[in-house]
Amino acid sequence: MQYRRVWRATAITSVVNPIFYLGALGVGLGTLVNKSSGTSLGVPYIDYVAPGMLAATAMTVASAEASWPVVGSIKWTRQYFAMLATPLGTRDIVLGHQLWMTARVAMTSAVYLAVIAAFGGVDSLYGILALPAAVLLGAAFTTTFAAYAATRDSDAAFVPVNRFIVVPMFLFSGTFFPVSQLPQALEWLAYATPLWHGVELCRMFTLGDVDWLRVLGHSAYLMLFVVIGFLCAKRTYAQRLLK
């Protein structure tokens, strides 16, 4: 009900952002990359970077939705406490808000995938599976970030998280170039990030180069984050709301 008041603003950014990103990186920078490196990536650069941007967008939307709104619902608007005044429990609050965060990731990712397809960045019918892959990646971040956000008293705590965790993952987890080009220590660190697994899933589906064993491995790794994050969120919410 609240989102009906503001959906137009977010809808505009959800369409404009992918157009600008894919136009600048996929088409603009891609022209230079394709000329200088030939077929070293195996596909045109826009086909390579577009699914990476889809996954990265799912991550950034998820991290934002699970940060400030969670602190706000505890400290500023106190919506969580209003919910607790009903028969709802902390588990219901966590689950309900997580479903909304996941819905926001799904809406933004669907628009992004449609723009990617319009740019010619989807080479297979498997590309439609990039949407649930992006949503799963988003859930891996919403649960873990919400668990952390519920322990914070100020939104200033999210500045170092974005600066030293989200942005480095955005840049160095396979979104723009293969992580094999990184120094070995950073390469293995990139493999441990949930974003790399999400990028690999989205890229396999949009390119049509699907290895189902790898799909299961990447999905299981992301699901591990979802489960652990949800369990931690239930605990931190209860500690914060019931004290």
N, C-alpha and C positions, 0 to 999 in steps of 0.2 A: 504493500500500500504506500509506503514511504517512497519507494523507488519510482512510482508512477509520476511523482512530482519532478524528478530530475533526470529521467531516462533520456531525454532529448540531448542533453549536454554530453552525456557519456556515449550516446550512440554516434554523435558527430565525431568525437575523438577516436572511437573504435574504428571508424571508416577512414578518417583522414590519416591517422598515424600509420597504418600499414601501407597506404598509398605512397606516403612520403618516404618511408623506410625502404620499401621495395623499389621505388623509383630512383632513390639516391644510391642505395647499395647494390640492389640487384641489377638495375639497368645502367646507372651511371658508372659506379665503381666496377661493376661486372664487365663492362666493355673493355676497361683497361686490363682487368685480370685475365679475361679470355684472350686478349691480344698478346699479353706478356708471357702467360704460362701455357698457352695452347690448351691441350686437353688433360693437363696434369691432374685435375680433379675428376676427370672422367665424364663430367656433365657441364653444361653452361653454368656460370657462376650463380645466376639467379635461381636455377633449380637446386643448387647446393645451399645457398644462404636462406632461401625462403622458408623451408621447414625449420631451420635453426631459429629464425626470427619468430616463427609461430610458437615454438617451445619457450623461447626467452620471454615472449609476451605473456604466456601463461604463468611463468614464474613471477614476473614483475606485478601482474594484476593480483595474483594470489598473495604475494608478500605484502602488498599494500592493503588488501582487504582484511588480512589477518593481523594487522598491526594497529593502526590508529583507531579503527572502529572498535576493537576489543578494549583498548584502554579507555576510549570514550564511553563505552557502555558500562564501565566500572567506575570511572572517576568523574566524568562530565555529565552525561545524560542519565547515567545510572539505570539504564534500561534493564540490565541483568537483574538488578534488585527488584524492579517492578515485575519481572517474570517470576522471580522467586516468591513473590506474594501470591501467586496462583498455585495450582497443584503441580506446576512444573518443578523438576529438580535440576541440579547442575548438569547431569548427563543430558537431559532434554535440551538445555540451553546450548551446550556444546554442540550437540548433534544438529539442532535447528540452525544455528549460525553457520556451522560448517556446510550445511546443505545450501544456504544462501551464497556463501563464498564460492562454492563449487559452481553454482548456477551462473554467477558473474563471470567466472573463468570460462565456462562453456559458451556463454553469449559472445564474449569478446573473441574467443578462439574460433567460433563459427564464422564470424565476420572476417577475421583474418584469413581463414582458410578459403573463403569465397574470393577475397581479393587476390590471394596467391593463385587460385585457379584462373582468375581473369587475366593475370600477368603471364599465364602459361607455365606456372611453376609446379603443376601437378601432372605427372607423367603416367599415372596409373589409376585405375578404379579403386585400388587399395588406398588411394589418397584420402577417402572418406574416413578411414580408420585413424588418420592423424588427429581427428577431433577427440575421440575418447582417449587417445594417448596424451594429448595436451591437457585434458581434464584430469587424468590420473596424475600427471606431473604437478598440476596446480594443487591437487589435494595433498600431495606430499609436502608442499610448502605451507598450505593453509593450516594444516594440523600442527606442524612443528612451530610455525610462527605464532599461532594463537596460544600454544602452550607457554611460549616465552613471554608473549605480550601480557598474559594474565598476571605475570609476576612483577610487572613494571608499574611505577607510579607516574612516569612522565614519558611523553613521546620523544624526548631527547635520546632515549635509549635506542631508538631505531636508526639514528644517524650513523653510528659506527657499524651497525649490522648491514645497512645498505652500502656503506662505503667499503667495507672490508670483506663482505661475504657476497652480497647480491651482485654488485658491479663487477668484481673479479670473475664470478661465475659467468656473467653475461658476456664478458670479453674472452674468456679463456677455456670455455667448456665445449668447444667444437661448433659454436654458432657461426663463426666467420671463416675458420680455417681448421684443418685437421689437427687434433691435439698431438698427433705424432710429431709435429714440427716443434713442439715445446721441449725444453730440457727434460731429461728423463724423470727427475723428481717431480716436476710440475705436471708432466704427462700422467703419472700415476695418481697424482692428487686430483687431476681433472676427471679421471675414471671413477673416482670415489664420489663425485658430486652427483646429486640427483638430476641436475640439468643436463649433463652429458648423456645420461640414459634416456631422458626425454627427447633430446635432440636426435639421438640415434633412432628412436622409435619413429618419430615424425618423418625423418629423412628416408628411412626404409619404406614407409608407406607411400609417401609422395613420389618417390622414384620408382616404386614397384619392385625394388630389389629386396624382397622379404625373405628373411631366414627365420622361420617360426621358432626355432630353438632359441635364437637370440632374442626374439620378441618376448618369449616367456621369461628369459633371464632378466631383461630390462624391466619388464612389468613386475616381476616378483621383487626386484630391488626397490622400485618405487612404492609398491604396496607395503613393504616393510617400513618405510618412512611414514606412510599413512597410518598404519596400525600403532606403531610406537608413538607417533605424534598425537594420535587421538587419545591413547591411554594417558600420556603425560598431560594433555589438555584437561582431561577429566579431573586429574589430581590437582593441577594448579588452579583450575576454576574453583574446585571445592575448597581448597585452602584459602583462596582469596574472598570468596563470596559467603562462606559459612563461618568465618572467624568471628 
